[in-house]
Amino acid sequence: PSGERRLELVEGQLYEMPLEGGRHGNVAANIGSRPGIRIEETGAGLTLAGGAGFILQRAPDTVRASDCAFVSKIPATIVELTDDYLEMAPNLVVEVVS
């Protein structure tokens, strides 16, 4: 959509990332939803999608977004889900190549 931008911060530098199309979104949803159901049922952790941001480094900051991510139960128990970025690295990240 016109006017929308997706940015990632890598060692203090902003990089514009392309917006993805329908096929990309469908693949990402399928990859994340199937294990996500099982992860929720078992309480194994959190599944995140939709470009959830992770702060991976400070000074200089690095914030990355993934198509799908998994955070295991141990760090997930100390994570409070808010609208802010998660200050941690996920246990598993999935990026769909377009």
Protein Blocks (a to p, Z undefined) as FASTA:
>chain_A
ZZiacdddeehiacddddddfklmmmmmmmmmmmmmmmmmnonaccdeehiacdfbghia
dddddfbdcddfklmmmpccdfbdcddddfbdcdddZZ
